[in-house]
Amino acid sequence: MNDLMSLQQALGHAFARESLLRVALTHRSAGEPHMERLEFLGDAVLGLAIASELFRRFPDADEGTLTRMRARLVSREILLRMAESWGIEGWLHVGEGERRRGRIQSRSIMANAVEAVIGAVYEDGGWDAARALVTRFWEPLIAGLDMDQLLDAKTRLQEWTQARGMGLPSYEVTDLGPGRHPRFRAVCRVQGRIMGEGVGERKKSAEFAASRQAWEALHAG
């Protein structure tokens, strides 16, 4: 951790207060001051930056879809991917018990460090600097989002039928009674025709199953 210049170059942010970056890279096992407060801040900054970008990029997406997008983009898996791309493991200052054979044992430390670094950039350069950092590194991930995977089955079917002038799908759910497993059976109609059937322990799960079958039937035709 003697020279952080190459890390700053990788991040695209030159710190006016390099001490902030050093704190962001220090785990509590290595003593005080450590990353946890900056991690708290960075978590909020990352969430807001991602939410703002998604709100702008996907004007037709509803709240539920935006929420699923954001959850995907701030997940531990994505944070670990960022940690690897930044080469952050080699810069982390941890206690002896956390690093063995040159590797940090806990992957969560790596993910937390990414959030802490974002918090440090925010504290050092403000919102514009932090947002620029997030946008730069998360842009390819946002561009590669699979909307079909993010939409639930009913929403996906509804958007598909409406886009083709087929109107809204309709659902009929039958309660098979207490003690029946599954308890509910649903049929999905598109333009009056039964296109899918499904069962489930709840009404919604039965409707989702019917909508998935309808989707498959419409695409097979």
N, C-alpha and C positions, 0 to 999 in steps of 0.2 A: 504493500500500500504506500510505497514511497512516492511514486509518480502517477497521479491520476489523470494525466493529460490525455493518454490514449483512450481511456474510458469516456472522458468528456467529449472527445472527438467522435467516438462511436455514438454517443447520445445526441450530438449536435447542439450541446449547450455548454458554454464556458462559464464556470461558476465564479461569481464575484466573491463568494464566501465558500471556499473549498471545504471549510470545516463542516458545512452542512452535508456535503457528500460523504465525508468520512464518517459522520454519525450514522448516515443512512446505510452504510456498509458495515456497521458494527453490531453484532448480535449481543444480546444481554449476557450471554455466557462469557463474553470477553470484557465485561465491565461497563462502567458508565462513562459518558452518555452513550445510549444505544438507540437502535432504530425504531423502537416501538411507537413513539409519539409521531414520528414522521410517517410511519406505516399507516397509522390511523388517518392522518391527513391525506396521504396519497391515495388511500382507498376511496375517500370521498371525491377527491379531484378526478381520479380516473373514471369513477362512475358518472360524474357530471359531464366530463368531456365526451365520453362515449354516448351518453344520453343525448347531448346536444347535437352530436354529429348524426346520430340515427334519426333524430327528429327532423333534421334538415334534409337528409338523404332519402328518407322514405315517407313522403307526405301522406301517403294513403294507408300506411300501417296503423292499426289500432293499438291501444295501450297494451293489450296482452301480447301482441306480436313484438312490440318494441321492448317489452320487459324480457321476453325470451331471448331476443337478440342481445340485449345488454348482459344478461346472465351468462350467455355463451362467451361473450367477449372479455368478461372480467373473471372468468373461471380460473381455477388453479392450473389447469392444463395450459391455458394461454399464457398465464404469468410465468410458468416454467419455460415455455417456449421463448418468451422475451428474455428471461434470465440467460438462457443459452445463447441467444443471438447477440446479447450485449457482452457475453463473456464474463458475467458478473461473479461467478463462483471464485475465480482467482483473486478477486479484489476483496472478498468478504473476510472480515476479521471476526473469528469465532474462538471459543474456548477449546482447549486441547481435546476435550471429549467429543466435540462436534465434528472434528476433521480427522479422518484416518486414511492413510496411504494417499494423501493429497486430495481426497474427495470429502465433501461435506455430507454427512450421513443423513440429515433431515432435509428432504426436498422442500418442506414448508418454509424453511429459512430462506431458500432461494426465491420463492414466490413472494414472501413478505418483503424481501429486499427490493424487489421491483417496485412495489407500492411505496416503500420508503424513499427510493430514489425519485419517484414522481413527486412525492411530498417535498423533497429537498429542492427540486427544480422549481416548484411552486413558491416555496419560501424565498428562494434566491432571485427568481426572475418574474414572479407573478403569474397571473392566469394565462396571459398570452404565451409565455414560454412553456408552461406546462401543457397547454392545449396543443401547441405546435409539436411537442414531443410525442404526445399520445396520437395525434393525427398522423404523424410521420410513420410510426411503427405499427399502428393498428389499421391503417388504410387498406393494405392488401387483405386483411382478415374481413373487414367490412365489405369490401368488393366481392369477396368469395363466399358470402353468406348464402346458404341454400334455403330459399324462402319456403320450398315445399316441406322441408324438415321442420321449419319453425312454425308453420301454420298447423293448427289442429285439423283433423280430418273433415269436420263439418264446415269449418271456415274455408278450407281449400276447395271443397266441392261447391260451396255456395258461390265463391268468387268465379269459379270456372263456368258454372251454368249461367250466371248473370252476364258474364262477358260474352256469352254466345246467344244471348237473348232467349234463354230457356226458362227464365224466372227462377224463383227460389225453390229449392227442394223442400218437400214436406215430410213429416215423420208421424207415424202412428205407433204408440207404445202400448203393449198389453202387459198388465200385471198378472203373472201366472199364479200369484198367491204366496203367502208365507210358507216357508219350508221347501219351496221349489228352488233348485239350483241348476242354472241361473234363474233368477226370479223374473227378469223382464225380457220381452222379445219386442224388437222394433223393426218396422219396415220403412224404407226410404223411397219416396216417389219423386220422379222428375217428370214434369209435364203430365202428371196423372199416372204414369207407368211405374210399377214397382221395379226399381233398379237394384235394390240391395236389401238384405235382411241381416239382423244381428241380434245377439243375446248378451246379457250382462247382469251383474248383481245390482247395478244401479241403472236408472233410466238413461242417464247421460252416457254411460259406457255402452249400453245397447244401441243408442243412437249413433255413437262414434263407429261402432262395428258395422252398422248398416250403411253409414256414409262411406266407409272405406270400401265396402263391397260395391256400392254404387259407382264410386270413382273408378274402380278397376273395370267394371262392366262397361262404363261409358268410353273408357280408353281402349277397351278390347274391340269395341264395335266399329 
